[in-house]
Amino acid sequence: MQTKRALMIMGSALALVSACGDDDDDGPIPALSVSDQSASGAGDVVTIQTLTSTEAGFVVIVQAVDDQPTAPAIGVRAIDAGDHTDVEIALERPAVDGESLYARLHVDANGNGVYEWTPGEALDPIVAVDGDDVKAEFTVTSTQPTIPVVLADDQPVTVDGNDKLLIVKSAITSTTGFVLIKAKPAGSETMSVGFAPLEAGLNAMVEVTVSSTTAPTAGTALEASLVVDTDGDGEYDPAVDEALIVDGEPVSVDFMISGVSTQ
């Protein structure tokens, strides 16, 4: 199929990605449109108004950082080839009032029905039309109370120059504090791997620098947790700063190290 051009239209109320074909090309063109909206359900469901896919794949929701889409998904739904309307996608966390998200169309490259993504690898790549990614940005409003949460995917340790980094996908906290990453190798006490400061509210794609002496290796089980800056000094002090507790439990998530990736 030949296409002539790809258009991206982003208004305050409607974001549209589409493309126009040659006059003699009557085949479908991958496209999606999504409006600014209020999150439904428990604040964790968004809706794609229209979607056209030429093959089986996925519609993926990712966070925006500095008005650019990030890579790890916070919502995925498998789709068949064809036209779709009002496609609802459950998010891994409730939307934060006023945040920007991106909807993107991806290919199911190996046909296994599972969305696969690894930093630096396009396992299920985004669909492109004439070099333009099929994606659209939209804003979500929510009347739900902000609930602290932390999300981190299984991932490699990323080597960036002299730094070794891990990524916390989302950290939502009610106060300033820190995200703390710990490891508990067999036969040893829980040890800190690294931490990063957090602002109150949504913190997306938080980079955590890990110590070269405690950098985890492939297969290491880790825990990311939220910590309150108890004394308000902006410095993490494990003897003073306390874990953020919700419903009697610390706010945390487990994930694994899959290897090493070099930027």
Summary of the structure (lengths in Angstrom):
residues: 263
radius of gyration: 20.2
end to end distance: 34.8
largest distance: 70.8
contacts: 818
relative contact order: 0.15
helix: 0%
strand: 59%
